[in-house]
Amino acid sequence: MRTLRMLGIRGGLVLLIVGVQATTAQPPVQKNQEFVIRHARIFDGAHMVPNGDVWVQAGMIKAVGVHLQTPSSVRVIDGTGKTLLPGLIDAHVHTMGERDFLKSALALGVTTELDMGASPHFAAEIELEQAEGEDLDMADLRSSRTQPTAPDGHGTEYGFAIPTVSSPAEADTVVDALVAEGADFIGEIVYDDGSEYGLSIPTLSQQNLRAVINAAHRHGKLAVVHVLSLQGAKDALTAGADGLVHLFADRAPDDEFIALAVQHRPFVIPTLSVLASAAGVSNGPSLVQDPRLEPYLSPSAIADLSTDMPRHFGSLRYTAEAIRKLRAHGIQILAGTDAHNPGTAHGASLLDELQLLVNSGMTPTDALTSATSVNAAAFRLNDRGEIAAGKRADLLLVTGDPTTEISDIRNTAAVWKFGVEDNREDYRTALNQEKEAETLRRQEPPPVHSESGSISNFEDGTPMTTFGLGWRVSTGRILGGANPHGQMSLVEGGANGSKTALEVSGDITPGVFGWAGAMFFPGPAPMVPVNLSGKHAISFWTKGDNRTYQVMLFAKSKGTMPLTKSFSAGREWTKVTVYFADFGTDASDLQGIMLAEVAVPGHFAFQIDDVQLER
């Protein structure tokens, strides 16, 4: 199931438009491989060995050295001109119950992912399989299960139960339950009032934040806190957080923040990849264009990387300044991405995160350390993150030298998880077949009865449409708080003297980043894409309360975020025409069209009539 995440936010606009994805099939892997990699540069997680050998046996590193003496039966892999590194660790992801995310990560050298808000059942299933020696074609998963948050706070908007804390006693209950479920750490503990988006949503009080952190510590678990503002970061440190998830981009770090960091010595996961998307400067599109990465990106990953956040805030210069000042005082910086979010993808975004860390003043070696040994040590993963005898053989071999040119980390030559080489070629072939199938699907005939372009004129007194599933009320929220209310009704007196129009009305609570409106699905089921490339625009007549509303298009190739254009509903009937090209789509994979109010508080009401697709 795919859903939207936004800076630690799952669900949102696609909770009501769920789609099931096929898992990319691969043949069984061969276990207990033994081999030696010779004549490679070895970055051991901290230092570079110019020329050395690594001997792997039964999933573990048996020996590291120069001119290792191995039996003649041991397979030799030539590492000349290449660099061998520990498998990379992404310290902040959300797998969303998707096995393919873990496969994609492994194919690009990320051998471990730390999920901060997973589906508990999915995480438990994967970790059980891992313990039994399975899932060697996917990145290793460690998870906090779900995220402690406040009632109606960030995290509660997904449509399923999530633990909330409204008192110190509830903090103990929630953390006890998470530990019993198998949480590897507690987090991301949500401490975020939405102020960075100009919103005001419930969040934990400082007393309850401290109570959650203390409960985690009583169980010997790390407490990792989600923050997005400078003040939030200060409060989390004061409460005793072991780590900060995200750095702030709302303002520059001040002396008080640095002093608190020096006092409490947290680790910090900046997640520059997702902060760049939030600031409107995502590198996602450039990753899609990189020929070293694109063959290992699924169509959904390409779509996600091609989008960014629906509302922008902050500046990366503040984050870069914070990173420089924190490092100057010896605070550990960990590499993490917050994939899957608009502008990010599992695997590819961690490679870009390393570039962003270098852009923020870290050396390539320090950036690589932040994705290997530092991440492993911070999260107490003592069996990985280094190339040393007795460690797991989670390894990444790349062409070139990423300790001098960080972009060489994208030159993946081979990946091993627990000593088993990932079959990247088969994975690439499977993705290519998926892309070819998607191309063919976008060339399919348009839906039956769509030829005339008419969607609905409401003259039959119903919200039914000429094709597709008819109009449906759609409400939801991307950031926590009270769910918006919406309704549809048929009213007399349509446009151009017609009998009937559709009225869409509702209420959005102040401080909530939510939507309410009417949704049209052109396919046989919600969010099934159809080819409407023979049409070039959508038009409709509208009138209302003089407010500005949004036309929201969902296209499979554009990811989970809708494409939006505004329109005004004045007191008199007016025709609105919006061209698909202005949305950046050719409508060959159109999933839905919504007319809605988005994030503007208060009551609203507008009418629509004679909705058409134009040639």
VENKA-V785171 format. One record per residue. N is the residue number from 1. NEAR is the number of other ideal C-beta (glycine too) atoms within 10 Angstrom. Layout:
n:near
N:NEAR
N:NEAR
This chain:
n:near
1:13
2:20
3:22
4:25
5:24
6:26
7:24
8:26
9:26
10:26
11:22
12:24
13:26
14:23
15:19
16:17
17:22
18:12
19:17
20:8
21:14
22:9
23:11
24:19
25:8
26:15
27:8
28:9
29:16
30:10
31:13
32:11
33:17
34:17
35:18
36:20
37:25
38:19
39:16
40:24
41:22
42:24
43:26
44:21
45:22
46:17
47:10
48:16
49:18
50:9
51:13
52:21
53:23
54:27
55:21
56:25
57:17
58:12
59:19
60:15
61:21
62:18
63:16
64:20
65:13
66:12
67:9
68:16
69:9
70:17
71:7
72:5
73:6
74:14
75:11
76:13
77:20
78:10
79:22
80:9
81:12
82:21
83:25
84:25
85:26
86:32
87:28
88:30
89:30
90:29
91:30
92:31
93:33
94:28
95:25
96:21
97:16
98:21
99:18
100:21
101:27
102:24
103:24
104:27
105:32
106:31
107:29
108:26
109:31
110:31
111:27
112:29
113:31
114:27
115:23
116:27
117:30
118:27
119:21
120:17
121:11
122:19
123:24
124:15
125:15
126:25
127:18
128:12
129:14
130:17
131:9
132:8
133:12
134:14
135:23
136:22
137:22
138:25
139:31
140:25
141:25
142:22
143:26
144:28
145:25
146:23
147:27
148:34
149:29
150:23
151:12
152:19
153:26
154:31
155:27
156:25
157:25
158:20
159:14
160:10
161:8
162:19
163:19
164:21
165:26
166:14
167:12
168:15
169:11
170:18
171:25
172:17
173:13
174:23
175:27
176:13
177:14
178:26
179:19
180:10
181:15
182:14
183:23
184:21
185:24
186:27
187:31
188:30
189:31
190:31
191:31
192:30
193:23
194:22
195:17
196:22
197:24
198:11
199:22
200:15
201:25
202:21
203:24
204:28
205:16
206:13
207:11
208:25
209:27
210:20
211:23
212:30
213:27
214:16
215:24
216:27
217:15
218:12
219:17
220:8
221:21
222:21
223:28
224:29
225:30
226:31
227:26
228:27
229:21
230:21
231:15
232:23
233:26
234:19
235:21
236:29
237:23
238:15
239:22
240:16
241:29
242:22
243:23
244:29
245:32
246:29
247:27
248:24
249:25
250:17
251:16
252:15
253:21
254:12
255:8
256:13
257:20
258:16
259:13
260:16
261:22
262:13
263:10
264:15
265:12
266:23
267:23
268:27
269:31
270:31
271:34
272:30
273:32
274:29
275:27
276:25
277:27
278:29
279:21
280:13
281:13
282:25
283:22
284:26
285:13
286:12
287:27
288:18
289:9
290:16
291:7
292:18
293:23
294:17
295:16
296:22
297:24
298:23
299:17
300:23
301:28
302:23
303:23
304:31
305:30
306:20
307:22
308:24
309:23
310:21
311:17
312:12
313:18
314:21
315:15
316:20
317:12
318:19
319:25
320:20
321:17
322:28
323:24
324:14
325:18
326:23
327:18
328:10
329:11
330:9
331:19
332:18
333:25
334:27
335:30
336:30
337:32
338:33
339:32
340:27
341:32
342:25
343:31
344:31
345:32
346:31
347:30
348:32
349:35
350:28
351:27
352:28
353:31
354:24
355:20
356:25
357:26
358:19
359:15
360:21
361:15
362:22
363:13
364:21
365:17
366:17
367:25
368:28
369:26
370:28
371:31
372:28
373:22
374:22
375:29
376:25
377:17
378:25
379:22
380:12
381:19
382:11
383:12
384:23
385:29
386:22
387:27
388:15
389:13
390:10
391:20
392:25
393:26
394:33
395:25
396:27
397:21
398:24
399:14
400:17
401:19
402:25
403:21
404:13
405:12
406:23
407:16
408:18
409:28
410:22
411:17
412:21
413:18
414:17
415:26
416:26
417:26
418:25
419:22
420:20
421:18
422:26
423:19
424:19
425:10
426:15
427:22
428:14
429:14
430:19
431:23
432:11
433:11
434:17
435:16
436:10
437:12
438:17
439:11
440:9
441:14
442:17
443:9
444:12
445:10
446:19
447:18
448:9
449:11
450:21
451:14
452:10
453:17
454:15
455:22
456:23
457:21
458:25
459:14
460:11
461:10
462:13
463:17
464:12
465:20
466:19
467:23
468:24
469:17
470:16
471:26
472:16
473:17
474:25
475:20
476:20
477:28
478:29
479:26
480:32
481:23
482:16
483:18
484:25
485:15
486:23
487:14
488:19
489:12
490:17
491:14
492:9
493:13
494:22
495:20
496:10
497:7
498:16
499:14
500:18
501:25
502:23
503:18
504:28
505:20
506:22
507:16
508:27
509:17
510:11
511:21
512:23
513:25
514:30
515:27
516:24
517:26
518:25
519:26
520:22
521:25
522:24
523:17
524:12
525:9
526:16
527:19
528:18
529:22
530:24
531:20
532:25
533:16
534:15
535:19
536:15
537:18
538:26
539:16
540:23
541:20
542:24
543:21
544:21
545:15
546:10
547:15
548:12
549:24
550:18
551:21
552:23
553:22
554:25
555:22
556:22
557:18
558:21
559:27
560:24
561:24
562:26
563:17
564:14
565:14
566:11
567:18
568:14
569:24
570:13
571:9
572:8
573:19
574:15
575:13
576:20
577:12
578:18
579:12
580:22
581:11
582:12
583:21
584:12
585:19
586:18
587:25
588:21
589:22
590:31
591:22
592:26
593:25
594:26
595:25
596:27
597:28
598:23
599:20
600:14
601:15
602:12
603:12
604:22
605:16
606:25
607:25
608:26
609:24
610:21
611:25
612:20
613:25
614:13
615:8
